[in-house]
Amino acid sequence: MITIKVEKHHTLDSALKVYKKNLEALRVIKQLQYKKKYIKPALKNKLIKSKIAHIKKMRFQDM
């Protein structure tokens, strides 16, 4: 979670600007962490299919 300390002489706009900048930096870091792990295309497709099967199974159980 990102926290921003706003001092009395700062405006809300400047605080939002800092927050957005920190959020973008966090997204970049998460993307780099995700891309660090290489997954073979066949394994990626297998994972996607298993997720879809799990979602369908959960939907069927709810009915």
C-alpha positions in Angstrom: 0.0 0.0 0.0 1.3 3.4 -0.9 1.0 6.1 1.7 1.7 9.8 1.1 2.3 12.3 3.9 0.8 15.6 3.0 2.2 18.7 4.8 0.3 21.9 5.4 1.9 23.8 2.6 1.2 21.1 0.0 -2.1 21.0 -1.9 -4.2 18.0 -2.7 -3.2 18.2 -6.3 0.5 17.9 -5.5 -0.3 14.9 -3.2 -2.2 13.2 -6.0 0.6 13.8 -8.4 3.1 12.2 -6.0 0.7 9.3 -5.4 0.2 8.7 -9.2 4.0 8.7 -9.6 4.5 6.2 -6.9 1.8 4.0 -8.2 3.3 4.0 -11.7 6.7 3.0 -10.2 5.0 0.2 -8.3 3.3 -1.1 -11.5 6.7 -1.1 -13.3 8.3 -3.1 -10.5 5.5 -5.7 -10.5 5.7 -6.1 -14.3 9.4 -6.6 -14.0 8.9 -9.2 -11.3 6.3 -11.0 -13.5 8.5 -10.9 -16.6 11.5 -12.2 -14.6 9.9 -15.7 -14.6 9.8 -17.2 -18.1 6.9 -19.6 -18.8 7.0 -21.7 -21.9 4.0 -21.1 -24.2 2.7 -24.6 -23.9 2.8 -24.4 -20.1 1.1 -21.0 -20.3 -1.7 -22.4 -22.4 -2.1 -25.3 -20.0 -2.4 -22.9 -17.0 -5.0 -20.9 -18.8 -7.0 -23.9 -19.7 -6.9 -25.2 -16.1 -8.1 -21.8 -14.8 -11.0 -21.8 -17.3 -11.9 -25.4 -16.2 -11.8 -24.3 -12.6 -14.1 -21.3 -13.2 -16.5 -23.5 -15.2 -16.5 -26.1 -12.4 -17.2 -23.4 -9.8 -20.1 -21.9 -11.9 -21.6 -25.4 -12.3 -21.5 -26.0 -8.5 -23.3 -22.7 -7.8 -26.3 -23.8 -9.9 
